Amino acid sequence: MTDTDPTPAEAAARTDLAGPQVASELGLAPSPGPLHRSPHGLALLAVLPALEHGAAWEPADPALGASVVAGTDLCALVCPAPPPGGELEPGHVASRHWEVHRALLQGHVVPAPVGIVFADADAVRGFLTESHASLHGAMERVGGRWEFRLHVDVVDPGFARQMALDLATHIYAELRRTSVAAVTLPAAGQRVLSAAFLVERGSSSGFQSRLDVLARLNSALQLDLTGPWPAYDFVQMRAVTGVEVPHVAR
């Protein structure tokens, strides 16, 4: 992390959401076609660079039971899998989020969607081996970076919606210039824009300063920024030849 990164306390304050809010904000729905849906097994939380030799993972929430399964130069952050349906229980979602967020504050993280479950540690190690190249590609893509999410709403009831949409498109384009990558997301209700931005950690303050300027210039709109988050929207996992293989969203 650089000197311009937020401190862990500052970063945590920006993502201080309850379980249902975390699930809603991150869209933590089960991934399609998980390997197993048994109530037993290990749920994948994230993939990290290998820990120092002999180091153990200290969980943020001991009740979650998170631990690491070591590969060669990567390791998997896992926890005991909840019963089917339990992966979306608000308390579990919040604990899962904070575990991955803690890893994010410590270094590089390739986050996994909810619902990827392996039978045992050997299956996890097989995943790390078979998906090594893809995992490294994803790590290179998101390493040293994290995600911010922006939601844009109209606060002036007399403001024309088409004008609001045009301004939101301009705001998205401006912020895209100060980020590594960006994607638009489904906008709920009358919201005019939801988007995710992949930002260099050392450029976070510049990104937020640009957003502040855009907010002042567009007073008819409310610009709500959340994060930093793990880069959930810039790493996806899909099933290929029997294993979950990460690929990077472009």
HELIX and SHEET records of a PDB file:
HELIX    1   1 PRO A    8  ARG A   14  1                                   7    
HELIX    2   2 GLY A   19  LEU A   26  1                                   8    
HELIX    3   3 PRO A   62  LEU A   64  5                                   3    
HELIX    4   4 GLY A   86  LEU A   88  5                                   3    
HELIX    5   5 PRO A   90  GLN A  106  1                                  17    
HELIX    6   6 ALA A  121  GLU A  130  1                                  10    
HELIX    7   7 HIS A  132  VAL A  142  1                                  11    
HELIX    8   8 ARG A  161  ARG A  177  1                                  17    
HELIX    9   9 ARG A  201  SER A  203  5                                   3    
HELIX   10  10 SER A  204  LEU A  217  1                                  14    
HELIX   11  11 TYR A  232  PHE A  234  5                                   3    
SHEET    1   A 4 SER A  67  ALA A  70  0                                        
SHEET    2   A 4 LEU A  74  PRO A  80 -1                                        
SHEET    3   A 4 LEU A  42  PRO A  49 -1                                        
SHEET    4   A 4 VAL A 110  PRO A 111 -1                                        
SHEET    1   B 4 SER A  67  ALA A  70  0                                        
SHEET    2   B 4 LEU A  74  PRO A  80 -1                                        
SHEET    3   B 4 LEU A  42  PRO A  49 -1                                        
SHEET    4   B 4 VAL A 117  PHE A 118 -1                                        
SHEET    1   C 4 ALA A 181  LEU A 185  0                                        
SHEET    2   C 4 LEU A 193  GLU A 200 -1                                        
SHEET    3   C 4 ARG A 145  VAL A 154 -1                                        
SHEET    4   C 4 LEU A 221  TRP A 229 -1                                        
SHEET    1   D 2 VAL A 235  VAL A 240  0                                        
SHEET    2   D 2 VAL A 243  VAL A 248 -1                                        
END                                                                             
